[in-house]
Amino acid sequence: MFYIIGLGLCDEKDITVRGLEAVKGSSRVYLEAYTSILMVQKEKLEAFYGKELIVADRDMVETQSDDILKDADKDDISLLVVGDPYGATTHTDIVLRARALKIPTRVIHNASIMNAIGACGLQLYNFGQTVSLVFFTENWRPDSFYDRVKENADLGMHTLVLLDIKVKEQSEENLARGRKIYEPPRYMSIPTAVSQLIEVEEKRQSGTLNADSTLAIGLSRVGGGSEERIVAGTLAELLAAPTEAFGEPLHSLVIVGKRLHHLEVEYAESFAVNRETWRDVARRVYGCSLD
């Protein structure tokens, strides 16, 4: 059996009982380590699970999946992923490869940012399409995500923006020269994300991401207890907030849609940089009726 097991969002204790049983019964256990990260080191997971973990980087998962799936038709093999297994298309792809090889598969679900984002007070059924935001470079500043954000905004829906992480990435020079030298990990922060959003708005000029009248909520380490941070405000307020206000990575961002309910406003108000501004924009720009 080939298991894909969600680990949840925080630490070694977030795995489900069913998932832990599958891990303990597996002859090989891989830890997928590039679509997201947990808040603890691999060694702590190994101690809690009682199993040695084989780190599976992007290259292994995407180009060497046959190695991962080897003997899974006879033995139990597990692939551990942060969050929920179907939070990334990569995991869907490896399930399809297993099925093509007639290997039985089982997915064990867990919490992911896609549902835990409700911690900010916005109602999940008011979210539209989720988008990803990559680090801009000098020569590559993609803005196709803006179209999805605008579609959501036109429907009044909230947008979850997943921020880029760079783990085991090569520089263009090292990649061109075939040198297996990797850059230090990088995790996009809320201020960097907001800065890029505002840059694209200045280019597109549809008003979808107006810095002073668009409400947004930044979150970090969701599910991490005392390490969790939630900060709400206009895009301009989030951009001006000190970096330390957002806590440690990973960060996520929500762009608030115009179908904003007064209960959402009231819940998220406790996270606001400035409560008066939060309520004023919600009332004046979003048309939300507040007492």
ZADO-1210 file (C-alpha; in nm, 4 decimals, padded with zeros to 6 digits):
<atoms>
<atom x="00.0000" y="00.0000" z="00.0000" code="MET" pos="1"/>
<atom x="00.1193" y="00.3503" z="-00.0806" code="PHE" pos="2"/>
<atom x="00.0079" y="00.5999" z="00.1829" code="TYR" pos="3"/>
<atom x="00.0088" y="00.9758" z="00.1480" code="ILE" pos="4"/>
<atom x="-00.0294" y="01.1136" z="00.4987" code="ILE" pos="5"/>
<atom x="-00.1071" y="01.4717" z="00.5988" code="GLY" pos="6"/>
<atom x="00.0923" y="01.6000" z="00.8951" code="LEU" pos="7"/>
<atom x="-00.1149" y="01.9080" z="00.9740" code="GLY" pos="8"/>
<atom x="00.0304" y="02.2527" z="01.0246" code="LEU" pos="9"/>
<atom x="00.2386" y="02.2693" z="01.3363" code="CYS" pos="10"/>
<atom x="00.4514" y="01.9951" z="01.4891" code="ASP" pos="11"/>
<atom x="00.4987" y="01.6217" z="01.5369" code="GLU" pos="12"/>
<atom x="00.1794" y="01.5880" z="01.7418" code="LYS" pos="13"/>
<atom x="-00.0516" y="01.7080" z="01.4640" code="ASP" pos="14"/>
<atom x="-00.0494" y="01.3743" z="01.2809" code="ILE" pos="15"/>
<atom x="-00.3749" y="01.1793" z="01.3166" code="THR" pos="16"/>
<atom x="-00.3929" y="00.8464" z="01.4993" code="VAL" pos="17"/>
<atom x="-00.4701" y="00.6744" z="01.1681" code="ARG" pos="18"/>
<atom x="-00.1718" y="00.8433" z="01.0069" code="GLY" pos="19"/>
<atom x="00.0630" y="00.7480" z="01.2889" code="LEU" pos="20"/>
<atom x="-00.0469" y="00.3843" z="01.2679" code="GLU" pos="21"/>
<atom x="00.0309" y="00.3836" z="00.8948" code="ALA" pos="22"/>
<atom x="00.3745" y="00.5374" z="00.9560" code="VAL" pos="23"/>
<atom x="00.4642" y="00.2817" z="01.2208" code="LYS" pos="24"/>
<atom x="00.3624" y="-00.0022" z="00.9888" code="GLY" pos="25"/>
<atom x="00.5584" y="00.1236" z="00.6866" code="SER" pos="26"/>
<atom x="00.8891" y="-00.0200" z="00.5709" code="SER" pos="27"/>
<atom x="00.9969" y="00.3168" z="00.4228" code="ARG" pos="28"/>
<atom x="00.8747" y="00.6642" z="00.5169" code="VAL" pos="29"/>
<atom x="00.9459" y="00.9717" z="00.3040" code="TYR" pos="30"/>
<atom x="00.9078" y="01.3321" z="00.4189" code="LEU" pos="31"/>
<atom x="00.8173" y="01.5679" z="00.1366" code="GLU" pos="32"/>
<atom x="01.0143" y="01.8839" z="00.2117" code="ALA" pos="33"/>
<atom x="00.9529" y="02.1504" z="-00.0489" code="TYR" pos="34"/>
<atom x="00.5842" y="02.2420" z="-00.0946" code="THR" pos="35"/>
<atom x="00.5667" y="02.3486" z="00.2720" code="SER" pos="36"/>
<atom x="00.7463" y="02.3108" z="00.6032" code="ILE" pos="37"/>
<atom x="00.6577" y="02.2158" z="00.9590" code="LEU" pos="38"/>
<atom x="00.7670" y="02.4159" z="01.2634" code="MET" pos="39"/>
<atom x="00.9919" y="02.1359" z="01.3940" code="VAL" pos="40"/>
<atom x="01.3017" y="01.9578" z="01.2675" code="GLN" pos="41"/>
<atom x="01.3041" y="01.6136" z="01.1051" code="LYS" pos="42"/>
<atom x="01.4776" y="01.4608" z="01.4078" code="GLU" pos="43"/>
<atom x="01.1883" y="01.5531" z="01.6334" code="LYS" pos="44"/>
<atom x="00.9446" y="01.3855" z="01.3949" code="LEU" pos="45"/>
<atom x="01.1596" y="01.0727" z="01.3845" code="GLU" pos="46"/>
<atom x="01.1723" y="01.0519" z="01.7640" code="ALA" pos="47"/>
<atom x="00.7947" y="01.0836" z="01.7957" code="PHE" pos="48"/>
<atom x="00.7072" y="00.8498" z="01.5074" code="TYR" pos="49"/>
<atom x="00.9738" y="00.5927" z="01.5922" code="GLY" pos="50"/>
<atom x="01.0815" y="00.5818" z="01.2272" code="LYS" pos="51"/>
<atom x="01.3703" y="00.7074" z="01.0196" code="GLU" pos="52"/>
<atom x="01.2495" y="00.9595" z="00.7608" code="LEU" pos="53"/>
<atom x="01.3898" y="00.9901" z="00.4103" code="ILE" pos="54"/>
<atom x="01.3778" y="01.3540" z="00.2946" code="VAL" pos="55"/>
<atom x="01.2114" y="01.3809" z="-00.0460" code="ALA" pos="56"/>
<atom x="01.3016" y="01.7052" z="-00.2220" code="ASP" pos="57"/>
<atom x="01.1456" y="01.8466" z="-00.5375" code="ARG" pos="58"/>
<atom x="01.3744" y="01.6491" z="-00.7667" code="ASP" pos="59"/>
<atom x="01.2946" y="01.3177" z="-00.5989" code="MET" pos="60"/>
<atom x="00.9171" y="01.3677" z="-00.5898" code="VAL" pos="61"/>
<atom x="00.8850" y="01.5049" z="-00.9421" code="GLU" pos="62"/>
<atom x="01.1466" y="01.3025" z="-01.1321" code="THR" pos="63"/>
<atom x="01.2277" y="01.0002" z="-00.9161" code="GLN" pos="64"/>
<atom x="00.8821" y="00.8941" z="-00.8029" code="SER" pos="65"/>
<atom x="00.9543" y="00.5369" z="-00.9145" code="ASP" pos="66"/>
<atom x="01.2107" y="00.5134" z="-00.6342" code="ASP" pos="67"/>
<atom x="00.9505" y="00.6237" z="-00.3816" code="ILE" pos="68"/>
<atom x="00.6927" y="00.3795" z="-00.5168" code="LEU" pos="69"/>
<atom x="00.9343" y="00.0857" z="-00.5394" code="LYS" pos="70"/>
<atom x="00.7872" y="-00.2285" z="-00.3779" code="ASP" pos="71"/>
<atom x="00.4734" y="-00.0412" z="-00.2661" code="ALA" pos="72"/>
<atom x="00.2720" y="-00.3182" z="-00.4307" code="ASP" pos="73"/>
<atom x="00.4177" y="-00.5572" z="-00.1696" code="LYS" pos="74"/>
<atom x="00.5114" y="-00.3389" z="00.1287" code="ASP" pos="75"/>
<atom x="00.3586" y="-00.0362" z="00.2997" code="ASP" pos="76"/>
<atom x="00.5349" y="00.2834" z="00.1909" code="ILE" pos="77"/>
<atom x="00.4405" y="00.6270" z="00.3262" code="SER" pos="78"/>
<atom x="00.4905" y="00.9792" z="00.1952" code="LEU" pos="79"/>
<atom x="00.4397" y="01.2466" z="00.4606" code="LEU" pos="80"/>
<atom x="00.3283" y="01.5922" z="00.3514" code="VAL" pos="81"/>
<atom x="00.2731" y="01.9100" z="00.5519" code="VAL" pos="82"/>
<atom x="-00.0922" y="02.0096" z="00.5758" code="GLY" pos="83"/>
<atom x="-00.3291" y="01.7952" z="00.3708" code="ASP" pos="84"/>
<atom x="-00.2134" y="01.5615" z="00.0922" code="PRO" pos="85"/>
<atom x="-00.4286" y="01.7291" z="-00.1707" code="TYR" pos="86"/>
<atom x="-00.3056" y="02.0792" z="-00.0908" code="GLY" pos="87"/>
<atom x="-00.0530" y="02.0568" z="-00.3776" code="ALA" pos="88"/>
<atom x="-00.0911" y="01.9229" z="-00.7319" code="THR" pos="89"/>
<atom x="00.2398" y="01.7373" z="-00.6913" code="THR" pos="90"/>
<atom x="00.0707" y="01.4904" z="-00.4594" code="HIS" pos="91"/>
<atom x="-00.2187" y="01.4330" z="-00.6981" code="THR" pos="92"/>
<atom x="00.0370" y="01.3516" z="-00.9659" code="ASP" pos="93"/>
<atom x="00.2154" y="01.0874" z="-00.7585" code="ILE" pos="94"/>
<atom x="-00.1177" y="00.9208" z="-00.6742" code="VAL" pos="95"/>
<atom x="-00.1907" y="00.8989" z="-01.0482" code="LEU" pos="96"/>
<atom x="00.1518" y="00.7441" z="-01.1070" code="ARG" pos="97"/>
<atom x="00.0879" y="00.4853" z="-00.8352" code="ALA" pos="98"/>
<atom x="-00.2487" y="00.3988" z="-00.9842" code="ARG" pos="99"/>
<atom x="-00.0896" y="00.3595" z="-01.3277" code="ALA" pos="100"/>
<atom x="00.1451" y="00.1025" z="-01.1719" code="LEU" pos="101"/>
<atom x="-00.1537" y="-00.0782" z="-01.0143" code="LYS" pos="102"/>
<atom x="-00.0292" y="00.0101" z="-00.6654" code="ILE" pos="103"/>
<atom x="-00.3084" y="00.0438" z="-00.4083" code="PRO" pos="104"/>
<atom x="-00.3137" y="00.3910" z="-00.2526" code="THR" pos="105"/>
<atom x="-00.4669" y="00.5452" z="00.0554" code="ARG" pos="106"/>
<atom x="-00.4798" y="00.9133" z="00.1499" code="VAL" pos="107"/>
<atom x="-00.4989" y="01.0141" z="00.5165" code="ILE" pos="108"/>
<atom x="-00.6160" y="01.3726" z="00.5503" code="HIS" pos="109"/>
<atom x="-00.5272" y="01.6454" z="00.7971" code="ASN" pos="110"/>
<atom x="-00.5706" y="02.0181" z="00.8568" code="ALA" pos="111"/>
<atom x="-00.4224" y="02.2571" z="00.6009" code="SER" pos="112"/>
<atom x="-00.4022" y="02.6316" z="00.5539" code="ILE" pos="113"/>
<atom x="-00.7004" y="02.5975" z="00.3170" code="MET" pos="114"/>
<atom x="-00.9361" y="02.5415" z="00.6100" code="ASN" pos="115"/>
<atom x="-00.7317" y="02.6719" z="00.9033" code="ALA" pos="116"/>
<atom x="-00.7371" y="03.0150" z="00.7401" code="ILE" pos="117"/>
<atom x="-01.0763" y="03.0511" z="00.9112" code="GLY" pos="118"/>
<atom x="-00.8747" y="03.1443" z="01.2229" code="ALA" pos="119"/>
<atom x="-00.8723" y="03.5019" z="01.0945" code="CYS" pos="120"/>
<atom x="-01.2505" y="03.5250" z="01.1334" code="GLY" pos="121"/>
<atom x="-01.3482" y="03.5186" z="00.7669" code="LEU" pos="122"/>
<atom x="-01.6047" y="03.2562" z="00.6725" code="GLN" pos="123"/>
<atom x="-01.4702" y="02.9791" z="00.4521" code="LEU" pos="124"/>
<atom x="-01.7663" y="02.9713" z="00.2151" code="TYR" pos="125"/>
<atom x="-01.6952" y="03.3367" z="00.1258" code="ASN" pos="126"/>
<atom x="-01.3569" y="03.2484" z="-00.0255" code="PHE" pos="127"/>
<atom x="-01.3003" y="03.2317" z="-00.3998" code="GLY" pos="128"/>
<atom x="-01.0009" y="03.0995" z="-00.5930" code="GLN" pos="129"/>
<atom x="-00.6744" y="03.0569" z="-00.4052" code="THR" pos="130"/>
<atom x="-00.3678" y="03.2096" z="-00.5705" code="VAL" pos="131"/>
<atom x="00.0079" y="03.1723" z="-00.5279" code="SER" pos="132"/>
<atom x="00.2491" y="03.4646" z="-00.5202" code="LEU" pos="133"/>
<atom x="00.6119" y="03.4009" z="-00.6162" code="VAL" pos="134"/>
<atom x="00.9185" y="03.6074" z="-00.5356" code="PHE" pos="135"/>
<atom x="00.9741" y="03.8713" z="-00.8030" code="PHE" pos="136"/>
<atom x="01.3181" y="03.8841" z="-00.9622" code="THR" pos="137"/>
<atom x="01.4842" y="04.1492" z="-01.1729" code="GLU" pos="138"/>
<atom x="01.3777" y="03.9745" z="-01.4935" code="ASN" pos="139"/>
<atom x="01.0636" y="03.7856" z="-01.3851" code="TRP" pos="140"/>
<atom x="00.7667" y="03.9652" z="-01.2289" code="ARG" pos="141"/>
<atom x="00.4616" y="03.7526" z="-01.3207" code="PRO" pos="142"/>
<atom x="00.1212" y="03.9086" z="-01.2631" code="ASP" pos="143"/>
<atom x="-00.1228" y="03.6461" z="-01.3936" code="SER" pos="144"/>
<atom x="-00.2436" y="03.5899" z="-01.0347" code="PHE" pos="145"/>
<atom x="-00.4004" y="03.9367" z="-01.0499" code="TYR" pos="146"/>
<atom x="-00.6700" y="03.8144" z="-01.2887" code="ASP" pos="147"/>
<atom x="-00.7843" y="03.5524" z="-01.0360" code="ARG" pos="148"/>
<atom x="-00.7820" y="03.8091" z="-00.7554" code="VAL" pos="149"/>
<atom x="-00.9926" y="04.0442" z="-00.9671" code="LYS" pos="150"/>
<atom x="-01.2393" y="03.7682" z="-01.0538" code="GLU" pos="151"/>
<atom x="-01.2822" y="03.6980" z="-00.6828" code="ASN" pos="152"/>
<atom x="-01.3110" y="04.0685" z="-00.6044" code="ALA" pos="153"/>
<atom x="-01.5755" y="04.1199" z="-00.8724" code="ASP" pos="154"/>
<atom x="-01.7811" y="03.8481" z="-00.7001" code="LEU" pos="155"/>
<atom x="-01.7139" y="03.9953" z="-00.3570" code="GLY" pos="156"/>
<atom x="-01.5170" y="03.6867" z="-00.2498" code="MET" pos="157"/>
<atom x="-01.2122" y="03.6699" z="-00.0273" code="HIS" pos="158"/>
<atom x="-00.8796" y="03.5557" z="-00.1779" code="THR" pos="159"/>
<atom x="-00.6270" y="03.3379" z="00.0015" code="LEU" pos="160"/>
<atom x="-00.2777" y="03.4204" z="-00.1224" code="VAL" pos="161"/>
<atom x="-00.0167" y="03.1485" z="-00.0631" code="LEU" pos="162"/>
<atom x="00.3291" y="03.3026" z="-00.0342" code="LEU" pos="163"/>
<atom x="00.6389" y="03.1638" z="-00.2006" code="ASP" pos="164"/>
<atom x="00.8980" y="02.9494" z="-00.0270" code="ILE" pos="165"/>
<atom x="01.2382" y="02.8710" z="-00.1734" code="LYS" pos="166"/>
<atom x="01.3889" y="02.5500" z="-00.0389" code="VAL" pos="167"/>
<atom x="01.6885" y="02.3809" z="-00.2028" code="LYS" pos="168"/>
<atom x="01.6819" y="02.6226" z="-00.4961" code="GLU" pos="169"/>
<atom x="01.9760" y="02.6831" z="-00.7293" code="GLN" pos="170"/>
<atom x="02.0918" y="03.0164" z="-00.8643" code="SER" pos="171"/>
<atom x="02.0626" y="03.0681" z="-01.2399" code="GLU" pos="172"/>
<atom x="02.4420" y="03.0436" z="-01.2716" code="GLU" pos="173"/>
<atom x="02.4718" y="02.7206" z="-01.0749" code="ASN" pos="174"/>
<atom x="02.1752" y="02.5744" z="-01.2612" code="LEU" pos="175"/>
<atom x="02.3300" y="02.6626" z="-01.5980" code="ALA" pos="176"/>
<atom x="02.6647" y="02.5149" z="-01.4954" code="ARG" pos="177"/>
<atom x="02.5063" y="02.2017" z="-01.3533" code="GLY" pos="178"/>
<atom x="02.6498" y="02.2632" z="-01.0082" code="ARG" pos="179"/>
<atom x="02.4548" y="02.1107" z="-00.7190" code="LYS" pos="180"/>
<atom x="02.4984" y="02.4205" z="-00.5030" code="ILE" pos="181"/>
<atom x="02.1837" y="02.5433" z="-00.3327" code="TYR" pos="182"/>
<atom x="02.0757" y="02.8831" z="-00.2077" code="GLU" pos="183"/>
<atom x="01.9763" y="02.9402" z="00.1582" code="PRO" pos="184"/>
<atom x="01.6020" y="02.8856" z="00.2226" code="PRO" pos="185"/>
<atom x="01.3810" y="03.1921" z="00.1769" code="ARG" pos="186"/>
<atom x="01.0228" y="03.2447" z="00.2891" code="TYR" pos="187"/>
<atom x="00.8123" y="03.5307" z="00.1583" code="MET" pos="188"/>
<atom x="00.6917" y="03.7706" z="00.4275" code="SER" pos="189"/>
<atom x="00.3676" y="03.9670" z="00.4437" code="ILE" pos="190"/>
<atom x="00.5405" y="04.3030" z="00.3721" code="PRO" pos="191"/>
<atom x="00.7141" y="04.1599" z="00.0662" code="THR" pos="192"/>
<atom x="00.3861" y="04.0134" z="-00.0592" code="ALA" pos="193"/>
<atom x="00.1952" y="04.3381" z="-00.0082" code="VAL" pos="194"/>
<atom x="00.4693" y="04.5361" z="-00.1802" code="SER" pos="195"/>
<atom x="00.4454" y="04.3088" z="-00.4840" code="GLN" pos="196"/>
<atom x="00.0647" y="04.3308" z="-00.4886" code="LEU" pos="197"/>
<atom x="00.0780" y="04.7099" z="-00.4846" code="ILE" pos="198"/>
<atom x="00.3373" y="04.7081" z="-00.7626" code="GLU" pos="199"/>
<atom x="00.1087" y="04.4983" z="-00.9827" code="VAL" pos="200"/>
<atom x="-00.1903" y="04.7209" z="-00.8994" code="GLU" pos="201"/>
<atom x="00.0092" y="05.0252" z="-01.0158" code="GLU" pos="202"/>
<atom x="00.0659" y="04.8422" z="-01.3433" code="LYS" pos="203"/>
<atom x="-00.2893" y="04.7126" z="-01.3924" code="ARG" pos="204"/>
<atom x="-00.4773" y="05.0079" z="-01.2366" code="GLN" pos="205"/>
<atom x="-00.8175" y="04.8397" z="-01.2011" code="SER" pos="206"/>
<atom x="-00.8561" y="04.9484" z="-00.8382" code="GLY" pos="207"/>
<atom x="-00.8798" y="04.5881" z="-00.7197" code="THR" pos="208"/>
<atom x="-00.5862" y="04.6249" z="-00.4812" code="LEU" pos="209"/>
<atom x="-00.6021" y="04.9904" z="-00.3813" code="ASN" pos="210"/>
<atom x="-00.3559" y="05.0223" z="-00.0951" code="ALA" pos="211"/>
<atom x="-00.5671" y="05.2551" z="00.1210" code="ASP" pos="212"/>
<atom x="-00.9095" y="05.0997" z="00.0679" code="SER" pos="213"/>
<atom x="-00.8434" y="04.7255" z="00.0369" code="THR" pos="214"/>
<atom x="-00.8635" y="04.5297" z="00.3604" code="LEU" pos="215"/>
<atom x="-00.6331" y="04.2349" z="00.4112" code="ALA" pos="216"/>
<atom x="-00.5275" y="03.9953" z="00.6854" code="ILE" pos="217"/>
<atom x="-00.1800" y="03.8540" z="00.7310" code="GLY" pos="218"/>
<atom x="-00.1278" y="03.5266" z="00.9166" code="LEU" pos="219"/>
<atom x="00.1764" y="03.3318" z="01.0275" code="SER" pos="220"/>
<atom x="00.2298" y="02.9907" z="01.1866" code="ARG" pos="221"/>
<atom x="-00.1408" y="02.9143" z="01.1808" code="VAL" pos="222"/>
<atom x="-00.2116" y="02.6338" z="01.4256" code="GLY" pos="223"/>
<atom x="00.1103" y="02.7082" z="01.6117" code="GLY" pos="224"/>
<atom x="-00.0474" y="02.8169" z="01.9389" code="GLY" pos="225"/>
<atom x="00.1556" y="03.0945" z="02.1004" code="SER" pos="226"/>
<atom x="00.3584" y="03.1377" z="01.7802" code="GLU" pos="227"/>
<atom x="00.0513" y="03.2136" z="01.5679" code="GLU" pos="228"/>
<atom x="00.0161" y="03.5751" z="01.4535" code="ARG" pos="229"/>
<atom x="-00.2782" y="03.7443" z="01.2812" code="ILE" pos="230"/>
<atom x="-00.2643" y="04.1095" z="01.1702" code="VAL" pos="231"/>
<atom x="-00.5497" y="04.2890" z="00.9913" code="ALA" pos="232"/>
<atom x="-00.5650" y="04.6258" z="00.8180" code="GLY" pos="233"/>
<atom x="-00.5523" y="04.7978" z="00.4841" code="THR" pos="234"/>
<atom x="-00.2757" y="04.6937" z="00.2457" code="LEU" pos="235"/>
<atom x="-00.1028" y="05.0223" z="00.3254" code="ALA" pos="236"/>
<atom x="-00.1175" y="04.9510" z="00.6999" code="GLU" pos="237"/>
<atom x="00.0232" y="04.6005" z="00.6566" code="LEU" pos="238"/>
<atom x="00.3040" y="04.7360" z="00.4402" code="LEU" pos="239"/>
<atom x="00.3932" y="04.9941" z="00.7067" code="ALA" pos="240"/>
<atom x="00.3754" y="04.7523" z="01.0021" code="ALA" pos="241"/>
<atom x="00.7065" y="04.6379" z="01.1525" code="PRO" pos="242"/>
<atom x="00.8284" y="04.3039" z="01.0209" code="THR" pos="243"/>
<atom x="00.8320" y="04.1498" z="01.3679" code="GLU" pos="244"/>
<atom x="00.4550" y="04.2073" z="01.3986" code="ALA" pos="245"/>
<atom x="00.3958" y="03.9177" z="01.1594" code="PHE" pos="246"/>
<atom x="00.6001" y="03.6565" z="01.3438" code="GLY" pos="247"/>
<atom x="00.8068" y="03.3741" z="01.2015" code="GLU" pos="248"/>
<atom x="00.7322" y="03.1995" z="00.8676" code="PRO" pos="249"/>
<atom x="00.5348" y="03.0557" z="00.7077" code="LEU" pos="250"/>
<atom x="00.3156" y="03.3564" z="00.6203" code="HIS" pos="251"/>
<atom x="-00.0171" y="03.3693" z="00.4341" code="SER" pos="252"/>
<atom x="-00.2296" y="03.6630" z="00.3219" code="LEU" pos="253"/>
<atom x="-00.6030" y="03.7106" z="00.2726" code="VAL" pos="254"/>
<atom x="-00.7445" y="03.9861" z="00.0530" code="ILE" pos="255"/>
<atom x="-01.0886" y="04.0676" z="00.1904" code="VAL" pos="256"/>
<atom x="-01.3833" y="04.0611" z="-00.0501" code="GLY" pos="257"/>
<atom x="-01.6739" y="04.3050" z="-00.0622" code="LYS" pos="258"/>
<atom x="-01.9333" y="04.0482" z="00.0530" code="ARG" pos="259"/>
<atom x="-01.7980" y="04.1123" z="00.3975" code="LEU" pos="260"/>
<atom x="-02.0334" y="04.0184" z="00.6813" code="HIS" pos="261"/>
<atom x="-02.0499" y="04.2268" z="00.9967" code="HIS" pos="262"/>
<atom x="-01.9563" y="03.9232" z="01.2078" code="LEU" pos="263"/>
<atom x="-01.6400" y="03.8842" z="01.0016" code="GLU" pos="264"/>
<atom x="-01.5576" y="04.2502" z="01.0596" code="VAL" pos="265"/>
<atom x="-01.6142" y="04.2194" z="01.4332" code="GLU" pos="266"/>
<atom x="-01.4125" y="03.8984" z="01.4682" code="TYR" pos="267"/>
<atom x="-01.1126" y="04.0245" z="01.2697" code="ALA" pos="268"/>
<atom x="-01.1243" y="04.3659" z="01.4378" code="GLU" pos="269"/>
<atom x="-00.9355" y="04.2231" z="01.7353" code="SER" pos="270"/>
<atom x="-00.6379" y="04.1670" z="01.5010" code="PHE" pos="271"/>
<atom x="-00.6503" y="04.5148" z="01.3423" code="ALA" pos="272"/>
<atom x="-00.3537" y="04.7488" z="01.3294" code="VAL" pos="273"/>
<atom x="-00.6035" y="05.0297" z="01.3845" code="ASN" pos="274"/>
<atom x="-00.9558" y="04.9317" z="01.4875" code="ARG" pos="275"/>
<atom x="-01.1099" y="05.2632" z="01.3855" code="GLU" pos="276"/>
<atom x="-00.9626" y="05.2431" z="01.0356" code="THR" pos="277"/>
<atom x="-01.0667" y="04.8790" z="01.0034" code="TRP" pos="278"/>
<atom x="-01.4290" y="04.9586" z="01.0873" code="ARG" pos="279"/>
<atom x="-01.4336" y="05.2794" z="00.8808" code="ASP" pos="280"/>
<atom x="-01.3114" y="05.1072" z="00.5619" code="VAL" pos="281"/>
<atom x="-01.5442" y="04.8119" z="00.6218" code="ALA" pos="282"/>
<atom x="-01.8386" y="05.0509" z="00.6517" code="ARG" pos="283"/>
<atom x="-01.7475" y="05.3158" z="00.3941" code="ARG" pos="284"/>
<atom x="-01.5806" y="05.1092" z="00.1201" code="VAL" pos="285"/>
<atom x="-01.7250" y="04.7627" z="00.1757" code="TYR" pos="286"/>
<atom x="-02.0767" y="04.8791" z="00.2630" code="GLY" pos="287"/>
<atom x="-02.0869" y="04.6710" z="00.5797" code="CYS" pos="288"/>
<atom x="-02.3576" y="04.7668" z="00.8319" code="SER" pos="289"/>
<atom x="-02.2011" y="04.8058" z="01.1744" code="LEU" pos="290"/>
<atom x="-02.3507" y="04.9242" z="01.5029" code="ASP" pos="291"/>
</atoms>
